[in-house]
Amino acid sequence: MPVKNRLAEMQAEITKWRRHLHAHPELMYDVHETAGFVVERLKAFGVDEITEGVGKTGVVAVIKGRSDTKGRAIGLRADMDALPIEEATGLDYASTVPGKMHACGHDGHTSMLLGAAQYLAETRNFDGTAVLIFQPAEEGGAGGLAMCQDGLMERWGIQEVYGMHNMPGLPVGEFAIRPGALLASSDEFEITVTGKGGHAAAPHEAVDTTLVASHIVVSLQSVVSRTVDPIKRVVLTVGTFETDSVASNVIAHTVRLKGTVRTLDPEYRAIAEQRVRRIAEDTASAFDASAKVEWTPGYPVTVNSEAETSYAAEAAAAVAGKVNDGTDPIMPSEDFAYMLEERPGAYIFLGNGDTAMCHHPEYNFDDDAIPAGCSWFAEMVERRMPAE
């Protein structure tokens, strides 16, 4: 691959950083040691500015180019947090923290952006300002939103923003992207069904919430099959079904259902919520029970803007020799979506090879992808803000 020679030379050192982070995972906003490690490296590189505590525990670094004739500023983002999973890789640098591991490759993302930071600080072969964003709490904590609410885009004058995620199943060092919706929104719901508890031998004297909730679960599948345009993508999953009794001879008084709705079309977020509420409430009513629906909005759809996607694809092709610029969208969610709601930009996938999928206890980031990832970050800055 025609990666940048300096970054290829740095691979061994960046791998050490990555494996250190892998061995010391932190969750959500509690990424103080990780952020401290990032700041220590950035100071050693001689970046121009470092700001800590953005979006609670995020770090923002500024690297100025040789010139700044147009007032341009490009944002590059990496996430820092790990997952509450017990690692099962058996690696000699496996997590040292019980119940926590880097099961999604954020250790790789952070290390690659650090590698790009060192390269950009050394070369400064661009006209403008590179803004490096090290974000906490991607895994369910909406750290991207917190950083935006803390004035990320305005304080650093970011005009475009770019992010990257590793992709198991895609060959190591290859890239994939698409304009428009790339990753789904994800909302959560909880339905509490209340009836009348009783003895299993006298169901006629009770209102059987287990039966009612079962009808609700089945009926909810019609949201996708009979409400959504067949060419659109919506996934509705009921993940838990809990009764208030564990006895086999008791009719439960209440049942609690929990699930998620994911879609690539923002319009269907509102439609799905309306249908879930209506189905749950009316189905329960038909059985003389009641249903209370609590809806928790999650991450929005990750939407790549058209022009910026082409810029990202061109940079990827320059690094890897080719790029899949029409990859299929997928249904996981990503809080980089909040940054893309604030500024035009794009999110790209970097191949992680034939590894376990993200969020699996045997997942591991492939260090051979490091030169390509670092090079793409650096290439975005040099291409979008070419030196005068």
N, C-alpha and C positions, 0 to 999 in steps of 0.2 A: 504494500500500500504506500502511496506517496504521502505519508505523514510527514510532519515537519521534523527535520533531523534532530534539532535540539530536544524536542519532546520524546523522540525515540531514545535518545541518550539518557533522558531522565526517567525512563520507565522503571528501572530498579528502585530508585529513590521514591517515586510516587507509589509503587507497590508497597514499600515499607510503611508509608503513611496510611495507605488503605488497610493494611492488615493490622496496624495499631488501632485504627478506628473500629475495625471489625471485632477485635478482642475486647473493646470497651464500649459497648452499645448503651445508648441512653434513649429514653422515650419522650415523645411529645415535646413539651416546652422545657423539660428538665435536661437540657443538652449543654450544661455549663462546661463540662470537661471537653466536649467536642468543640464547642465554640472557642474555648480557650486554646485548644490545639490549632484551630484555624487561624486565630489571631496571632499566635506565636509564629506560625509559618509566614503569614502575610507581612509581619514586621521584618522578618529576615529577608524577604524578597525586596523590601524597600518600596512598597506601594505608597501612594501619595496620601491617602486618608483611610482610616479605619474607624467605623462607628459600630459600637456594640449595643445590645439591648433594643434592637429594632424589632417590633412585633414581639416584645418580651425578651426573647433570647437570640434573635437573629443577628447576623453580622453583615455589614455592607462595607465593601472596600472600593476605593476609587484608584484607577490607574490612568494617568494622563498621557496622551500620545505626544509625539515630537512636536506637533503643532495642534492648533485648535482654531481653524479659520472659519468653520461653519457652525460652531456651537453644538455639535452632534454628541449624543450620549446613548450608548447601547447597553442594555441590561442583560446579564447572563446569570441564570439561577441554578443552584443545586440544593437539594434537601439533605438534612443532617440526621434525622431521627431514625430510630430502629423500631422493632416490633416486639410485643409481649409474647414471644414464642421461645420454647426451649430448643436450643440448637442441637442438631443431630448429625453434623457433618464429620465429626471426629478429626477436624483439622488441628494442626499444632498451633494455629492462631485463632482457634474457635473462641466464642464468647466466654469471658471470665465472669459474667454476671448471670446468675441463675434466672431463667425465665425471660431473658431478653436476648435478642440477636438481630443482626443486620440481615433480615430475610428478604429485603427488597432491593438491595444494592445501593442504598443511599451512601454507604461508606465509599463506594466506587464513584458516585456522582460528585461527592464533596472532594475527593482526592483528585479527580480529573479537573475540576474547576480550580483547585489549588495549583495543579500543574500548569494550566493555562495562565494563571495569575503570575507565576514565576517567569514564564516565557514572555508574557506581555510586558512585565516590569523590566525585563532585561532588554528587550528589543525596541518597544515603544514605536513600532513601525505602523503608526496609524495617526489620523487627524481627527482628534476628538477625545472623548472620555469613555473608558470602559468601566461599567459599574457592576461589580461582582456581588451577587446576592446569595448568602448562605442562610437557608431558611429552616426554622424548626417546625415540628408538629405537622408534617404532611399527612401522617398516618392517623387521620380522624380528628385532628385538632385545629384544622383550618389555619395553619401558620401563615400560609400565603395571604389569606384575607387579613390576618392580624398585621402583617407587614404593610399591606396596602393601606389599611386604616391608620397606620402610623406615619403615613405620608411618603411611602417609598418612592413612588413615581414622581411626585412633585418636588420633594426635597433634593433629589439627585437629578432632576430634569431628564428622566429616562424617556426616550422617544419610541424605542422598540425594545421588546423583551423576548428572550429565547431560553428554552429549557430542553433537557434531554433525559431520557429514561432508558435503562438497559432493557433488552428484550430477549428472554430465553426463547430458543427455537429459531432465531435469526442468526445466520453465521457471524462469528466473531468479527467485529470491525466493520460490518456492513450497516447501512442506514435505511430506514423506511419512514415515510411521512405522507401526509395527504393534506390538501386544503380543506377547510370546513371542519365539521365535527369529527374528532379523532377519538375522544374518550367520553364516556357517558356521564350524565348527572347521576347522583345517588341520594335518594331520600329514604327515610325510615318511617315506618308506621307501627303503632301499637294499638291493638283492638282489645278492649276488655268487654267480654260478654257476660252479662249478669242474668241469671234466671232464678230458679228456686230449687235449692238443694233438697235431696231426699234419699230414701232407701231404694236400692236397686230393685227390690222386690215390688215396689209400688211406684212405677214411673208415671202413672196417671195422676199422682198427687204432687208431682214435681214439674219443673220446667227444665228439661235436660240440656244444660249448656254445652255439653260435649257434642251432642247431636247438632245443636244450633251452630256451634263454631265450625263443625265439620262441613256443614252446608255453606258457611261463609267462605271457608278455604277453597272449596270446589268452585263456588260462584265467582271468586276473585279471578280465576283463570280466564274468565270471559272478558276481563279488562283488556287483555292482549289479543285474544282470539276474535273478539267481536266488537271492540271499540277502536282499535288502532288500525290505521291504514296498513295493509299487508306488506307494503314496501318500506315501512318505517320500522325502527327497532325499539322495542320496549321489553324489559324483562321484569316480571313481578315474582318475587319469591317470598313465601311464608317460611321463615326459618325456625320458629319455635312455636310450640303448642303446649301450654302449661295449664293444668287444672289445679284447683285449690285443694284437691284431695288425691291421695295416692292409694286409697283403698279400692279394691275391686268391687265392693258391694255398696258403694256410695255414688250417688249422682251429684256431681260437683255443683256448687252454687255459682262459681265464676270460672271463666276460662280466659287466659291471656294469650293472644297471638302477637308475634312480632315478625316483621319482614321488611323488605326493601323494594323500591321501584327504581329502575334505571332506564334512562332513555337518551337517545342522541338528538332528540328534537325538543327544544325548550317548551314548545306548545303542549306537548304531551305530559309534561310535569304537572301542569294545572289540571288537565283532563283526567289523568290517573288519580290525582288526589280526590277530585269530585266523585269519580266512579267508586273508589274504595270506600269513601264515606257513605255513599248512597247504598251500595250493596250490603255493607256491614249493618247499617242501621235498619234498612228495610227487611233484610233477611231475618234479623233478630226479632223485629216486630211481628213478622208473620208467624213466629213460634211463641209469641207472648213473652219474649225476652227483650233485653235492651243491649245495645252496643255503643260503647264510647270509643271514638277514634282519636288518637293523638298522632299528629303528623309532624315530623321533624325534618325540615329542609336540610339537605346536605350539599355537597359540592355541585356546582353547575356543570353544564356540558363544556368540555374543553374544545374550543373552536379556534382553529388556525386561520389567520387572515390570509387572503389569497396571495398578495404580493410577497409578504414576508415568508410564506411557505416556499415560494420559488427561490428566494434568497437562501433559505436554509438548505434547500435541496441542492442548489448550485455549490454551496460550500461543502456539503457532504460528498458530492460527486468529485470535487477537487481533492478531497482527502482519500476517499475509498475507490475512486475510479468509476463508480456507478452508484445509483441510488434508486430505490423503489419509491417513486413519488406519487403512487396511487395505492398505497397499502389500505387494507380494509380497516374500518374503525373497529374498536373493541369496547367491551362494556364495563371494565373497571373505571373508577373515577380518579381524579387528580386535582389537587387544589391549585395547581398552576393556572387552572381555569380562571381564578380570580384576577390574576395578573393580566391574562389575555382579555379580560373584560375592561381593564384599565387602559391598556395600550395594545397597538397592533404587534403581532409577533407570531411565533410558531414553536411547537413542541415536536421533538423528533425522537425516534427510537434508534438505539444503538445495539447491534447484535451481541448477545451474550453466549451464543453457541448452544450446544446440546446439554443444557443444565436443567436441574429441577426448576419448576416455575417459581415465580416470586411468591412470597408468603408461605413457602414450604420449609419445614425444618431442616431439609438437606440442601437448600439453595445456597449458592455462593457466587459472588461476582467474579467474572473471569478477568484476571489482570492483563491478559493479552489484548483486551479491548482498550486499555488505557491510552496508548498513543493516538488511536483514532479519535477517541472522545476528547482528549485534550486539544488535538489539532483542530477539531471541528469548532470548539469554543473559540480558539484563537483565530481561526479562519473567518468566523462570523464578524469579529471585530475588524480585522484587516480588510475584509471585503466591503462591509457596510460603511467603513470610515477610512477609505484609502488615503495613504500618506500623500501629502502635497509634493 
